[in-house]
Each structure stands twice: as C-alpha cells, then as structure tokens.
Amino acid sequence: MMKLLLGIAVLFLAAQLSESACFVQTQSTIAPGECEDCNVCIDETDGSVHEVGESWNATNCMVCSCRIGSYGCCDRAFKPISFREDCVAVLDHETCVYRVHLKDDPSIECPTYGSVGK
C-alpha cells in the first residue's frame, strides 16, 4: 500500500513538469454468465484480464488499475513539454520513454528543461 501511495505521489510530481493523460473505462464487455467471477477487468488494448485491486503496465505505455465495474489508466510515459522549438519529443513504444531530438536530425538529442530526473 505504501508503494502505491509513493507511486501516486511521484506521478503527480512528474505530471507538473510534463504532459500526461488519464481515463476511466467502464466495463461492459463481460456478459452475465460469461465468467464465474466477474469481478475482473479486461484491458481493451490487449484483452488481458486483471483482478479487482490489481494494477498493471498496459501495452500502450499506460499504467492501469482495476476497480469493480471499471478500470482507470494513466500515461506512464511523461511527455516533456519544455525544450527548444527546433526539437521534437518522440515516444519509444518499447521502453515507454520519450526521446527529444532535433527535428531535422534524429541523431542529435536536445536538452529538456524542468524534466524529471534531468
């Protein structure tokens, strides 16, 4: 429980220095009689099944948590919002980390200002 609270606090701090998004998905994909214990969530991005109270890293670079009747997800890849105009932030879907580089030359990384961990 303490790890969860610490994780939420870190997410709030990171969100102030970057752009992020969250959503809540109502579960309507399980029909009555389709399962014995319907207190589960089905991740609509990959079809994985999760127990109520469980959190998981979704395949779309989001962290999700299951509640009765719904699940909520937030970006786990925080997009930097403060960098030079001649640079662009590109999400690496394998690592779920944004890489900021020159628009005209992806081999040259750009500094970010006010980013977490920099």
N, CA, C and O atoms as CSV, one atom per row, in Angstrom:
chain,resi,resn,atom,element,x,y,z
A,1,MET,N,N,0.825,-1.199,0.000
A,1,MET,CA,C,0.000,0.000,0.000
A,1,MET,C,C,0.863,1.254,0.000
A,1,MET,O,O,0.556,2.248,-0.658
A,2,MET,N,N,1.966,1.176,0.767
A,2,MET,CA,C,2.856,2.334,0.842
A,2,MET,C,C,3.504,2.599,-0.521
A,2,MET,O,O,3.685,3.753,-0.909
A,3,LYS,N,N,3.858,1.513,-1.257
A,3,LYS,CA,C,4.455,1.672,-2.585
A,3,LYS,C,C,3.467,2.340,-3.533
A,3,LYS,O,O,3.855,3.178,-4.346
A,4,LEU,N,N,2.196,1.976,-3.432
A,4,LEU,CA,C,1.166,2.567,-4.287
A,4,LEU,C,C,1.043,4.062,-4.017
A,4,LEU,O,O,0.981,4.855,-4.957
A,5,LEU,N,N,1.006,4.459,-2.740
A,5,LEU,CA,C,0.903,5.875,-2.393
A,5,LEU,C,C,2.130,6.645,-2.863
A,5,LEU,O,O,2.010,7.764,-3.362
A,6,LEU,N,N,3.301,6.053,-2.707
A,6,LEU,CA,C,4.530,6.695,-3.179
A,6,LEU,C,C,4.505,6.836,-4.698
A,6,LEU,O,O,4.905,7.870,-5.233
A,7,GLY,N,N,4.037,5.801,-5.391
A,7,GLY,CA,C,3.942,5.855,-6.844
A,7,GLY,C,C,3.001,6.942,-7.315
A,7,GLY,O,O,3.295,7.638,-8.287
A,8,ILE,N,N,1.874,7.099,-6.642
A,8,ILE,CA,C,0.906,8.141,-6.994
A,8,ILE,C,C,1.514,9.522,-6.770
A,8,ILE,O,O,1.328,10.419,-7.592
A,9,ALA,N,N,2.240,9.701,-5.664
A,9,ALA,CA,C,2.875,10.990,-5.387
A,9,ALA,C,C,3.897,11.335,-6.462
A,9,ALA,O,O,3.973,12.485,-6.893
A,10,VAL,N,N,4.685,10.353,-6.901
A,10,VAL,CA,C,5.673,10.582,-7.958
A,10,VAL,C,C,4.979,10.956,-9.258
A,10,VAL,O,O,5.442,11.844,-9.973
A,11,LEU,N,N,3.865,10.283,-9.573
A,11,LEU,CA,C,3.117,10.610,-10.790
A,11,LEU,C,C,2.614,12.045,-10.763
A,11,LEU,O,O,2.687,12.739,-11.777
A,12,PHE,N,N,2.104,12.504,-9.622
A,12,PHE,CA,C,1.623,13.882,-9.520
A,12,PHE,C,C,2.763,14.876,-9.712
A,12,PHE,O,O,2.591,15.887,-10.393
A,13,LEU,N,N,3.922,14.604,-9.121
A,13,LEU,CA,C,5.073,15.498,-9.299
A,13,LEU,C,C,5.530,15.524,-10.747
A,13,LEU,O,O,5.819,16.591,-11.288
A,14,ALA,N,N,5.596,14.369,-11.372
A,14,ALA,CA,C,6.041,14.298,-12.767
A,14,ALA,C,C,5.049,14.983,-13.685
A,14,ALA,O,O,5.449,15.604,-14.670
A,15,ALA,N,N,3.778,14.883,-13.385
A,15,ALA,CA,C,2.758,15.484,-14.238
A,15,ALA,C,C,2.879,17.008,-14.284
A,15,ALA,O,O,2.483,17.627,-15.272
A,16,GLN,N,N,3.416,17.612,-13.242
A,16,GLN,CA,C,3.581,19.060,-13.230
A,16,GLN,C,C,4.648,19.506,-14.213
A,16,GLN,O,O,4.599,20.640,-14.690
A,17,LEU,N,N,5.606,18.654,-14.529
A,17,LEU,CA,C,6.713,19.019,-15.402
A,17,LEU,C,C,6.567,18.434,-16.798
A,17,LEU,O,O,7.450,18.604,-17.639
A,18,SER,N,N,5.471,17.755,-17.045
A,18,SER,CA,C,5.291,17.110,-18.326
A,18,SER,C,C,3.803,17.036,-18.646
A,18,SER,O,O,2.949,17.428,-17.850
A,19,GLU,N,N,3.530,16.525,-19.825
A,19,GLU,CA,C,2.154,16.400,-20.280
A,19,GLU,C,C,1.731,14.941,-20.126
A,19,GLU,O,O,2.449,14.044,-20.569
A,20,SER,N,N,0.585,14.691,-19.509
A,20,SER,CA,C,0.119,13.322,-19.339
A,20,SER,C,C,-1.400,13.278,-19.439
A,20,SER,O,O,-2.071,14.310,-19.455
A,21,ALA,N,N,-1.923,12.062,-19.506
A,21,ALA,CA,C,-3.368,11.896,-19.626
A,21,ALA,C,C,-3.816,10.664,-18.856
A,21,ALA,O,O,-3.060,9.708,-18.683
A,22,CYS,N,N,-5.070,10.707,-18.395
A,22,CYS,CA,C,-5.681,9.581,-17.706
A,22,CYS,C,C,-7.093,9.385,-18.243
A,22,CYS,O,O,-7.686,10.298,-18.818
A,23,PHE,N,N,-7.623,8.175,-18.043
A,23,PHE,CA,C,-9.008,7.914,-18.412
A,23,PHE,C,C,-9.561,6.795,-17.540
A,23,PHE,O,O,-8.808,6.028,-16.939
A,24,VAL,N,N,-10.880,6.713,-17.481
A,24,VAL,CA,C,-11.573,5.620,-16.798
A,24,VAL,C,C,-12.423,4.912,-17.835
A,24,VAL,O,O,-13.170,5.548,-18.579
A,25,GLN,N,N,-12.306,3.583,-17.884
A,25,GLN,CA,C,-13.057,2.775,-18.845
A,25,GLN,C,C,-14.089,1.949,-18.086
A,25,GLN,O,O,-13.728,1.124,-17.246
A,26,THR,N,N,-15.367,2.165,-18.376
A,26,THR,CA,C,-16.426,1.349,-17.783
A,26,THR,C,C,-16.404,-0.025,-18.432
A,26,THR,O,O,-16.276,-0.145,-19.650
A,27,GLN,N,N,-16.528,-1.055,-17.614
A,27,GLN,CA,C,-16.504,-2.419,-18.144
A,27,GLN,C,C,-17.902,-2.842,-18.561
A,27,GLN,O,O,-18.819,-2.890,-17.741
A,28,SER,N,N,-18.054,-3.146,-19.826
A,28,SER,CA,C,-19.335,-3.647,-20.328
A,28,SER,C,C,-19.100,-4.812,-21.262
A,28,SER,O,O,-20.000,-5.220,-21.997
A,29,THR,N,N,-17.875,-5.359,-21.237
A,29,THR,CA,C,-17.524,-6.409,-22.185
A,29,THR,C,C,-17.838,-7.810,-21.668
A,29,THR,O,O,-17.793,-8.766,-22.443
A,30,ILE,N,N,-18.156,-7.961,-20.378
A,30,ILE,CA,C,-18.433,-9.282,-19.819
A,30,ILE,C,C,-19.941,-9.449,-19.672
A,30,ILE,O,O,-20.581,-8.736,-18.898
A,31,ALA,N,N,-20.490,-10.375,-20.404
A,31,ALA,CA,C,-21.927,-10.644,-20.334
A,31,ALA,C,C,-22.216,-11.551,-19.136
A,31,ALA,O,O,-21.369,-12.360,-18.757
A,32,PRO,N,N,-23.423,-11.421,-18.526
A,32,PRO,CA,C,-23.772,-12.303,-17.414
A,32,PRO,C,C,-23.640,-13.770,-17.830
A,32,PRO,O,O,-24.071,-14.160,-18.915
A,33,GLY,N,N,-23.038,-14.574,-16.954
A,33,GLY,CA,C,-22.854,-15.994,-17.234
A,33,GLY,C,C,-21.592,-16.295,-18.030
A,33,GLY,O,O,-21.269,-17.462,-18.252
A,34,GLU,N,N,-20.866,-15.256,-18.466
A,34,GLU,CA,C,-19.656,-15.457,-19.258
A,34,GLU,C,C,-18.479,-15.879,-18.393
A,34,GLU,O,O,-17.524,-16.481,-18.885
A,35,CYS,N,N,-18.546,-15.568,-17.117
A,35,CYS,CA,C,-17.463,-15.966,-16.217
A,35,CYS,C,C,-18.037,-16.241,-14.836
A,35,CYS,O,O,-19.098,-15.737,-14.466
A,36,GLU,N,N,-17.297,-17.063,-14.080
A,36,GLU,CA,C,-17.740,-17.389,-12.727
A,36,GLU,C,C,-17.568,-16.209,-11.788
A,36,GLU,O,O,-18.456,-15.910,-10.989
A,37,ASP,N,N,-16.429,-15.540,-11.883
A,37,ASP,CA,C,-16.131,-14.404,-11.022
A,37,ASP,C,C,-15.936,-13.181,-11.907
A,37,ASP,O,O,-14.843,-12.953,-12.426
A,38,CYS,N,N,-16.984,-12.404,-12.076
A,38,CYS,CA,C,-16.921,-11.271,-12.992
A,38,CYS,C,C,-16.377,-10.008,-12.329
A,38,CYS,O,O,-16.553,-8.909,-12.854
A,39,ASN,N,N,-15.730,-10.153,-11.201
A,39,ASN,CA,C,-15.058,-9.014,-10.576
A,39,ASN,C,C,-13.653,-8.892,-11.153
A,39,ASN,O,O,-12.658,-8.917,-10.429
A,40,VAL,N,N,-13.601,-8.759,-12.459
A,40,VAL,CA,C,-12.339,-8.611,-13.163
A,40,VAL,C,C,-12.461,-7.459,-14.146
A,40,VAL,O,O,-13.558,-6.982,-14.436
A,41,CYS,N,N,-11.315,-7.021,-14.653
A,41,CYS,CA,C,-11.273,-6.001,-15.701
A,41,CYS,C,C,-10.590,-6.606,-16.915
A,41,CYS,O,O,-9.625,-7.360,-16.788
A,42,ILE,N,N,-11.091,-6.272,-18.080
A,42,ILE,CA,C,-10.465,-6.701,-19.323
A,42,ILE,C,C,-9.873,-5.474,-19.998
A,42,ILE,O,O,-10.591,-4.549,-20.378
A,43,ASP,N,N,-8.553,-5.481,-20.139
A,43,ASP,CA,C,-7.852,-4.380,-20.802
A,43,ASP,C,C,-8.214,-4.429,-22.282
A,43,ASP,O,O,-7.890,-5.390,-22.979
A,44,GLU,N,N,-8.884,-3.391,-22.750
A,44,GLU,CA,C,-9.378,-3.391,-24.128
A,44,GLU,C,C,-8.275,-3.230,-25.165
A,44,GLU,O,O,-8.525,-3.431,-26.353
A,45,THR,N,N,-7.048,-2.869,-24.746
A,45,THR,CA,C,-5.965,-2.739,-25.718
A,45,THR,C,C,-5.360,-4.083,-26.086
A,45,THR,O,O,-4.911,-4.274,-27.216
A,46,ASP,N,N,-5.344,-5.029,-25.130
A,46,ASP,CA,C,-4.724,-6.319,-25.434
A,46,ASP,C,C,-5.536,-7.529,-24.973
A,46,ASP,O,O,-5.117,-8.668,-25.181
A,47,GLY,N,N,-6.703,-7.295,-24.345
A,47,GLY,CA,C,-7.569,-8.390,-23.918
A,47,GLY,C,C,-7.144,-9.078,-22.637
A,47,GLY,O,O,-7.759,-10.070,-22.245
A,48,SER,N,N,-6.104,-8.580,-21.969
A,48,SER,CA,C,-5.650,-9.223,-20.734
A,48,SER,C,C,-6.684,-9.012,-19.622
A,48,SER,O,O,-7.382,-7.998,-19.586
A,49,VAL,N,N,-6.764,-9.991,-18.720
A,49,VAL,CA,C,-7.744,-9.988,-17.630
A,49,VAL,C,C,-7.023,-9.701,-16.319
A,49,VAL,O,O,-5.960,-10.260,-16.050
A,50,HIS,N,N,-7.617,-8.815,-15.496
A,50,HIS,CA,C,-6.997,-8.396,-14.236
A,50,HIS,C,C,-8.024,-8.402,-13.121
A,50,HIS,O,O,-9.182,-8.042,-13.332
A,51,GLU,N,N,-7.598,-8.813,-11.933
A,51,GLU,CA,C,-8.454,-8.879,-10.756
A,51,GLU,C,C,-8.725,-7.486,-10.195
A,51,GLU,O,O,-7.910,-6.578,-10.361
A,52,VAL,N,N,-9.873,-7.315,-9.527
A,52,VAL,CA,C,-10.174,-6.056,-8.837
A,52,VAL,C,C,-9.055,-5.789,-7.828
A,52,VAL,O,O,-8.669,-6.682,-7.074
A,53,GLY,N,N,-8.539,-4.558,-7.817
A,53,GLY,CA,C,-7.445,-4.173,-6.936
A,53,GLY,C,C,-6.078,-4.320,-7.570
A,53,GLY,O,O,-5.091,-3.822,-7.028
A,54,GLU,N,N,-5.997,-4.994,-8.711
A,54,GLU,CA,C,-4.718,-5.202,-9.389
A,54,GLU,C,C,-4.335,-3.989,-10.231
A,54,GLU,O,O,-5.198,-3.327,-10.808
A,55,SER,N,N,-3.046,-3.705,-10.296
A,55,SER,CA,C,-2.502,-2.682,-11.191
A,55,SER,C,C,-1.574,-3.373,-12.172
A,55,SER,O,O,-0.964,-4.391,-11.844
A,56,TRP,N,N,-1.464,-2.822,-13.384
A,56,TRP,CA,C,-0.604,-3.422,-14.400
A,56,TRP,C,C,-0.113,-2.368,-15.382
A,56,TRP,O,O,-0.723,-1.312,-15.548
A,57,ASN,N,N,1.006,-2.682,-16.027
A,57,ASN,CA,C,1.541,-1.850,-17.098
A,57,ASN,C,C,0.920,-2.345,-18.399
A,57,ASN,O,O,1.195,-3.460,-18.843
A,58,ALA,N,N,0.091,-1.520,-18.997
A,58,ALA,CA,C,-0.583,-1.890,-20.233
A,58,ALA,C,C,0.380,-1.791,-21.410
A,58,ALA,O,O,1.419,-1.138,-21.324
A,59,THR,N,N,0.022,-2.446,-22.504
A,59,THR,CA,C,0.888,-2.481,-23.672
A,59,THR,C,C,0.983,-1.136,-24.388
A,59,THR,O,O,1.861,-0.955,-25.231
A,60,ASN,N,N,0.106,-0.199,-24.073
A,60,ASN,CA,C,0.095,1.107,-24.744
A,60,ASN,C,C,0.779,2.192,-23.899
A,60,ASN,O,O,0.398,3.361,-23.961
A,61,CYS,N,N,1.778,1.805,-23.119
A,61,CYS,CA,C,2.551,2.725,-22.268
A,61,CYS,C,C,1.682,3.430,-21.232
A,61,CYS,O,O,1.874,4.613,-20.951
A,62,MET,N,N,0.736,2.704,-20.675
A,62,MET,CA,C,-0.107,3.241,-19.611
A,62,MET,C,C,-0.013,2.309,-18.410
A,62,MET,O,O,0.270,1.119,-18.553
A,63,VAL,N,N,-0.252,2.865,-17.228
A,63,VAL,CA,C,-0.364,2.064,-16.019
A,63,VAL,C,C,-1.834,2.109,-15.630
A,63,VAL,O,O,-2.436,3.181,-15.569
A,64,CYS,N,N,-2.411,0.931,-15.364
A,64,CYS,CA,C,-3.851,0.824,-15.123
A,64,CYS,C,C,-4.115,0.156,-13.782
A,64,CYS,O,O,-3.261,-0.550,-13.246
A,65,SER,N,N,-5.309,0.389,-13.249
A,65,SER,CA,C,-5.736,-0.298,-12.035
A,65,SER,C,C,-7.203,-0.666,-12.174
A,65,SER,O,O,-8.009,0.099,-12.704
A,66,CYS,N,N,-7.531,-1.862,-11.683
A,66,CYS,CA,C,-8.869,-2.433,-11.825
A,66,CYS,C,C,-9.728,-2.119,-10.603
A,66,CYS,O,O,-9.300,-2.297,-9.462
A,67,ARG,N,N,-10.943,-1.651,-10.862
A,67,ARG,CA,C,-11.955,-1.426,-9.827
A,67,ARG,C,C,-13.196,-2.213,-10.223
A,67,ARG,O,O,-13.308,-2.661,-11.364
A,68,ILE,N,N,-14.106,-2.381,-9.314
A,68,ILE,CA,C,-15.353,-3.074,-9.646
A,68,ILE,C,C,-16.107,-2.251,-10.686
A,68,ILE,O,O,-16.460,-1.098,-10.437
A,69,GLY,N,N,-16.349,-2.839,-11.835
A,69,GLY,CA,C,-17.128,-2.192,-12.889
A,69,GLY,C,C,-16.369,-1.254,-13.801
A,69,GLY,O,O,-16.939,-0.747,-14.767
A,70,SER,N,N,-15.080,-1.004,-13.521
A,70,SER,CA,C,-14.306,-0.104,-14.381
A,70,SER,C,C,-12.820,-0.278,-14.101
A,70,SER,O,O,-12.417,-0.912,-13.126
A,71,TYR,N,N,-12.025,0.298,-14.980
A,71,TYR,CA,C,-10.598,0.407,-14.703
A,71,TYR,C,C,-10.118,1.777,-15.161
A,71,TYR,O,O,-10.683,2.374,-16.078
A,72,GLY,N,N,-9.069,2.265,-14.510
A,72,GLY,CA,C,-8.511,3.564,-14.848
A,72,GLY,C,C,-7.067,3.419,-15.272
A,72,GLY,O,O,-6.332,2.579,-14.751
A,73,CYS,N,N,-6.664,4.249,-16.227
A,73,CYS,CA,C,-5.295,4.208,-16.728
A,73,CYS,C,C,-4.736,5.619,-16.838
A,73,CYS,O,O,-5.471,6.572,-17.096
A,74,CYS,N,N,-3.435,5.740,-16.639
A,74,CYS,CA,C,-2.720,6.996,-16.838
A,74,CYS,C,C,-1.450,6.704,-17.625
A,74,CYS,O,O,-0.884,5.614,-17.540
A,75,ASP,N,N,-1.012,7.701,-18.394
A,75,ASP,CA,C,0.249,7.568,-19.118
A,75,ASP,C,C,1.353,7.241,-18.142
A,75,ASP,O,O,1.417,7.819,-17.057
A,76,ARG,N,N,2.222,6.322,-18.513
A,76,ARG,CA,C,3.438,6.110,-17.725
A,76,ARG,C,C,4.646,6.694,-18.443
A,76,ARG,O,O,5.758,6.688,-17.915
A,77,ALA,N,N,4.417,7.193,-19.640
A,77,ALA,CA,C,5.453,7.893,-20.393
A,77,ALA,C,C,5.096,9.372,-20.364
A,77,ALA,O,O,4.158,9.804,-21.033
A,78,PHE,N,N,5.834,10.131,-19.601
A,78,PHE,CA,C,5.547,11.553,-19.474
A,78,PHE,C,C,6.249,12.321,-20.579
A,78,PHE,O,O,7.470,12.258,-20.722
A,79,LYS,N,N,5.458,13.046,-21.359
A,79,LYS,CA,C,5.990,13.786,-22.494
A,79,LYS,C,C,6.579,15.107,-22.024
A,79,LYS,O,O,5.876,15.922,-21.426
A,80,PRO,N,N,7.862,15.327,-22.286
A,80,PRO,CA,C,8.458,16.617,-21.928
A,80,PRO,C,C,7.774,17.743,-22.693
A,80,PRO,O,O,7.435,17.584,-23.866
A,81,ILE,N,N,7.572,18.870,-22.037
A,81,ILE,CA,C,6.884,19.988,-22.696
A,81,ILE,C,C,7.764,21.217,-22.810
A,81,ILE,O,O,7.351,22.225,-23.382
A,82,SER,N,N,8.961,21.147,-22.277
A,82,SER,CA,C,9.824,22.319,-22.303
A,82,SER,C,C,11.168,21.958,-22.950
A,82,SER,O,O,12.066,21.416,-22.306
A,83,PHE,N,N,11.271,22.282,-24.254
A,83,PHE,CA,C,12.511,22.067,-24.993
A,83,PHE,C,C,12.533,23.042,-26.167
A,83,PHE,O,O,11.533,23.705,-26.445
A,84,ARG,N,N,13.647,23.128,-26.843
A,84,ARG,CA,C,13.813,24.082,-27.938
A,84,ARG,C,C,12.798,23.830,-29.060
A,84,ARG,O,O,12.342,22.703,-29.255
A,85,GLU,N,N,12.452,24.898,-29.796
A,85,GLU,CA,C,11.476,24.801,-30.882
A,85,GLU,C,C,11.948,23.942,-32.044
A,85,GLU,O,O,11.122,23.391,-32.771
A,86,ASP,N,N,13.249,23.816,-32.236
A,86,ASP,CA,C,13.763,23.021,-33.352
A,86,ASP,C,C,13.906,21.540,-32.984
A,86,ASP,O,O,14.535,20.770,-33.709
A,87,CYS,N,N,13.313,21.149,-31.845
A,87,CYS,CA,C,13.368,19.768,-31.370
A,87,CYS,C,C,11.962,19.174,-31.309
A,87,CYS,O,O,10.963,19.892,-31.354
A,88,VAL,N,N,11.910,17.853,-31.205
A,88,VAL,CA,C,10.644,17.140,-31.132
A,88,VAL,C,C,10.782,15.994,-30.125
A,88,VAL,O,O,11.852,15.398,-29.996
A,89,ALA,N,N,9.686,15.690,-29.411
A,89,ALA,CA,C,9.667,14.570,-28.472
A,89,ALA,C,C,8.983,13.388,-29.146
A,89,ALA,O,O,7.851,13.507,-29.616
A,90,VAL,N,N,9.665,12.250,-29.195
A,90,VAL,CA,C,9.151,11.058,-29.861
A,90,VAL,C,C,9.104,9.917,-28.844
A,90,VAL,O,O,10.088,9.652,-28.153
A,91,LEU,N,N,7.961,9.249,-28.760
A,91,LEU,CA,C,7.787,8.151,-27.804
A,91,LEU,C,C,8.367,6.857,-28.358
A,91,LEU,O,O,8.054,6.452,-29.477
A,92,ASP,N,N,9.220,6.211,-27.558
A,92,ASP,CA,C,9.723,4.880,-27.873
A,92,ASP,C,C,8.739,3.896,-27.232
A,92,ASP,O,O,8.706,3.763,-26.008
A,93,HIS,N,N,7.946,3.214,-28.046
A,93,HIS,CA,C,6.901,2.325,-27.530
A,93,HIS,C,C,7.463,1.064,-26.865
A,93,HIS,O,O,6.752,0.386,-26.124
A,94,GLU,N,N,8.722,0.752,-27.126
A,94,GLU,CA,C,9.349,-0.401,-26.472
A,94,GLU,C,C,9.701,-0.087,-25.022
A,94,GLU,O,O,9.471,-0.904,-24.131
A,95,THR,N,N,10.260,1.103,-24.788
A,95,THR,CA,C,10.708,1.472,-23.438
A,95,THR,C,C,9.728,2.396,-22.721
A,95,THR,O,O,9.855,2.618,-21.517
A,96,CYS,N,N,8.745,2.940,-23.458
A,96,CYS,CA,C,7.777,3.904,-22.919
A,96,CYS,C,C,8.473,5.144,-22.359
A,96,CYS,O,O,8.099,5.661,-21.307
A,97,VAL,N,N,9.482,5.605,-23.076
A,97,VAL,CA,C,10.233,6.799,-22.707
A,97,VAL,C,C,10.294,7.707,-23.929
A,97,VAL,O,O,10.525,7.248,-25.048
A,98,TYR,N,N,10.082,9.011,-23.698
A,98,TYR,CA,C,10.207,9.974,-24.783
A,98,TYR,C,C,11.675,10.317,-25.001
A,98,TYR,O,O,12.443,10.472,-24.051
A,99,ARG,N,N,12.042,10.432,-26.258
A,99,ARG,CA,C,13.372,10.877,-26.653
A,99,ARG,C,C,13.200,12.208,-27.368
A,99,ARG,O,O,12.404,12.314,-28.301
A,100,VAL,N,N,13.934,13.216,-26.940
A,100,VAL,CA,C,13.841,14.549,-27.535
A,100,VAL,C,C,15.072,14.750,-28.417
A,100,VAL,O,O,16.210,14.673,-27.955
A,101,HIS,N,N,14.813,15.010,-29.697
A,101,HIS,CA,C,15.921,15.199,-30.634
A,101,HIS,C,C,15.587,16.312,-31.628
A,101,HIS,O,O,14.448,16.772,-31.708
A,102,LEU,N,N,16.610,16.736,-32.389
A,102,LEU,CA,C,16.403,17.750,-33.416
A,102,LEU,C,C,15.413,17.237,-34.460
A,102,LEU,O,O,15.476,16.074,-34.860
A,103,LYS,N,N,14.503,18.100,-34.900
A,103,LYS,CA,C,13.526,17.708,-35.916
A,103,LYS,C,C,14.215,17.252,-37.194
A,103,LYS,O,O,13.791,16.279,-37.816
A,104,ASP,N,N,15.279,17.952,-37.588
A,104,ASP,CA,C,15.961,17.666,-38.845
A,104,ASP,C,C,17.044,16.596,-38.737
A,104,ASP,O,O,17.536,16.105,-39.753
A,105,ASP,N,N,17.417,16.233,-37.506
A,105,ASP,CA,C,18.491,15.251,-37.320
A,105,ASP,C,C,18.237,14.432,-36.055
A,105,ASP,O,O,18.677,14.821,-34.973
A,106,PRO,N,N,17.535,13.304,-36.176
A,106,PRO,CA,C,17.209,12.474,-35.012
A,106,PRO,C,C,18.420,11.934,-34.255
A,106,PRO,O,O,18.273,11.430,-33.141
A,107,SER,N,N,19.609,12.030,-34.837
A,107,SER,CA,C,20.800,11.523,-34.141
A,107,SER,C,C,21.300,12.493,-33.078
A,107,SER,O,O,22.141,12.131,-32.255
A,108,ILE,N,N,20.788,13.730,-33.087
A,108,ILE,CA,C,21.233,14.739,-32.114
A,108,ILE,C,C,20.134,14.971,-31.072
A,108,ILE,O,O,19.051,15.466,-31.383
A,109,GLU,N,N,20.446,14.599,-29.829
A,109,GLU,CA,C,19.477,14.778,-28.749
A,109,GLU,C,C,19.448,16.226,-28.284
A,109,GLU,O,O,20.455,16.931,-28.352
A,110,CYS,N,N,18.292,16.660,-27.815
A,110,CYS,CA,C,18.101,18.025,-27.323
A,110,CYS,C,C,17.933,18.005,-25.810
A,110,CYS,O,O,17.367,17.061,-25.260
A,111,PRO,N,N,18.416,19.034,-25.142
A,111,PRO,CA,C,18.187,19.124,-23.695
A,111,PRO,C,C,16.729,19.497,-23.421
A,111,PRO,O,O,16.095,20.218,-24.192
A,112,THR,N,N,16.222,18.990,-22.311
A,112,THR,CA,C,14.886,19.377,-21.843
A,112,THR,C,C,15.062,20.212,-20.600
A,112,THR,O,O,16.052,20.072,-19.882
A,113,TYR,N,N,14.115,21.070,-20.347
A,113,TYR,CA,C,14.199,21.981,-19.208
A,113,TYR,C,C,13.069,21.649,-18.240
A,113,TYR,O,O,11.896,21.649,-18.615
A,114,GLY,N,N,13.433,21.368,-17.000
A,114,GLY,CA,C,12.435,21.065,-15.992
A,114,GLY,C,C,11.909,19.633,-16.053
A,114,GLY,O,O,10.850,19.346,-15.495
A,115,SER,N,N,12.623,18.736,-16.714
A,115,SER,CA,C,12.173,17.351,-16.807
A,115,SER,C,C,12.569,16.583,-15.564
A,115,SER,O,O,13.570,16.895,-14.920
A,116,VAL,N,N,11.773,15.573,-15.232
A,116,VAL,CA,C,12.057,14.720,-14.090
A,116,VAL,C,C,13.331,13.950,-14.358
A,116,VAL,O,O,13.492,13.382,-15.438
A,117,GLY,N,N,14.242,13.919,-13.395
A,117,GLY,CA,C,15.447,13.135,-13.494
A,117,GLY,C,C,16.564,13.785,-14.301
A,117,GLY,O,O,17.615,13.169,-14.481
A,118,LYS,N,N,16.377,14.987,-14.785
A,118,LYS,CA,C,17.424,15.646,-15.587
A,118,LYS,C,C,18.156,16.646,-14.733
A,118,LYS,O,O,19.076,17.310,-15.212
